[in-house]
């Protein structure tokens, strides 16, 4: 479920950790793209979207972080 507390989310993919599984681009194609040896967000910030949470939670190496753009609070993945 999308968090209503944050108006905008900041997306980040750690290129050093990413293994380019493509899961994020498949789950949230409006937000992520495979770019060579790793994935990257299509934009630095986005409106809240459940697909982004699903992609971050499903990343096999937890390379994706989703944060509240205003506060920096971690939104996903929840087990970091």
CORPEVEN-V421899 format. One line per field, one symbol per residue. ss: DSSP state (H for helix, E for strand, C for the rest). phi: phi as a letter, one per 20 degrees, with the letter a starting at -180 (. if undefined). psi: psi as a letter, one per 20 degrees, with the letter a starting at -180 (. if undefined). Layout:
ss->???
phi->???
psi->???
This chain:
ss->CCCCCCCCEEEEECCCCCCCCCHHHHHCCCCEEEECCEEEECCCEECCCHHHHHHHHHCCCCCEEEEECCCCCEEECCCC
phi->.ffefefcdedbcfffegdlfnffffecfeccbfcmebebffbfcbfgbgfffgfffegfcleecccffednffdbfedf
psi->pppihphqqpqqpohhhpjlhigghhhmiihqqpncjrrqqhqhqrqpphhggggghipijlipqpqphhijppgqqij.
